[in-house]
Amino acid sequence: MRLLVLACTLSSVLLLARAEVDAPITQHWNGGFLGEACIDITQELHSWTMTLTFDQPLSSLTAFQADVAESKDGGKVYILHNKDWNKDEHVGDRLCVGFQGAINGDVVPKVTASIQGMDGGSTGVATQPPSTGQTSGPVVTSTSGARLQIEGNHFTFGGQKVFLSGGNLPWISYAYDFGDGQWGSRKSQMEDQFKKLHEAGGNSMRLWIHIQGETSPAFDSNGYVTAPDHQGTFINDFKDMLNLAQSYDLLVFPTLWNAAVDQDTSHHLDGLVVDGQKLQSYIDKVLTPLATAVKGHPALGAWDIMNEPEGMINPDVGNSERCFDATAMKNSGAGWAGRKYGFQDIIRFINWQAAAIKNVDSGFLVTVGSWNPKSNTDRMGFVDHYSDDCLVKGGKSNGKIDFYQFHSYSYNGQFDNVSPFSNSAGDYGTGKPIVVGEFWEQDGGGMNINQLFDYVYNHGYAGAWSWDLVGHGDNQRGGISHIRGYNNNGAISINV
């Protein structure tokens, strides 16, 4: 009955003509595929209904920027309805809806799309978003199926070099943002941060998820993971967050775990780090289903397995295997949150999760947030514990990270000689992109926020995320806005 009322309402307001466009399939595999339908908006809409018509029946369909309201004709026709956040579409806008389908066999279906009441449409490259009134550099426009990728020591998006500029959100309520019905009361505050970052000219943000298992995932009394959360909202919360980010042309880098503090009184995180069976329960019950649910989502920039594992490293733990030997970290500052683990534990923890993510989609990117390059370079007297050679010693050949992420804060007004603010990206010899994933003016070695962003952009790094947008937002957004028009080390403005 609701669908009939909706149809009648639309009929009375909009023309009933439908202009069909082809919706390209961007990826396919045995049993499924990804696609995207893009239609130019030629009249004002304050709600919309899109119809996807397939030449073969599907087992199921998931849409990223719309709700699937109904399926017809034995699974060949799907009726999609707008989300609340994208119900208003204006003349000159371009509406794109990504979708993932399940189908019998390794099949590439043909798809057409139409919006009820639209009298024209097209497919192709997205248009530039409306101006915010501030100077901006070139806009990297998304082609169907575009996602963040790596070429050498830099990122690309839509085939063009980009620089990741933004900040750490990193939470609205520490460990209480996702799952168990919590997202509904956080969403408006999260959206406010997304909007402000977009208006400042940023294109990406780092956002914390489980932290130490305070509310997600769900654990049993023995420390095994049983589900993403207790109430069953976690995966939908996560997907809705990505949809929201996409609406503001932002890439999200979800940080799954945190080792920079130790408030793991229930030993949830501890169990996953030291016990392979418990870690596998998390992978089976949460990580693999979550990665599968958001596979192909253009707003998911990369997975960040853990924030600052070195906070809980015991630098006194030696090992004949240099990758597991933590003694190079003595007197480095590592272990400030409790000397709980050797690198053998941490490497397995990272390696297994990275492999699980790659098993879902080899195109997913993975990183780890290092507190300091001291744990993440084979130069300057240290050991790169997160190199490909070291990580595969965790047991999974594909469990590697794709880019490095260094954090840096000055001490007594000075950056140490290993800091990214004392070096250029090439000095570390990683051969991979490096993002400076945490820094701020308060401990900025005497540099202001504009100078900090300038340094990162102009010294060969691939991205800059300041700390943090919630607690120090105006200052951080000032630095982000300062470099928004830069282009020599990669464009910043993108259409996700």
Secondary structure, DSSP 8 states (H G I E B T S, - for coil): -HHHHHHHHHHHHS------EE--EEEEETTEEEEEEEEE--S-BSS-EEEEEESS--SEEEESSEEEEEEEGGGTEEEEEE-STT--B-TT-EEEEEEEEE-SSS----EEEEETT------SS-------SS----EE---TT--EEEETTEEEETTEEE-EEEEE---SSTT-SSSTT-HHHHHHHHHHHHHHHHHHT--EEEEEEEETTSSSSEE-TTS-EEES-SSS-HHHHHHHHHHHHHHTT-EEEEEEEE-SS---TT-HHHHHHH-HHHHHHHIIIIIHHHHHHTTT-TTB--EEEEE-GGGGB-TT---SSTTT--GGGTTTTTTTT---B-HHHHHHHHHHHHHHHHHH-TT--EEEEESSGGGS-SSTT---TTSHHHHGGGS-TT---SSEEEE---BTTB--TTSGGGS-GGGG--SS-EEEEE--STTSTT--HHHHHHHHHHTT-SEEEES-TTTSHHHHHHHHHHTTT--TT-B-EE--
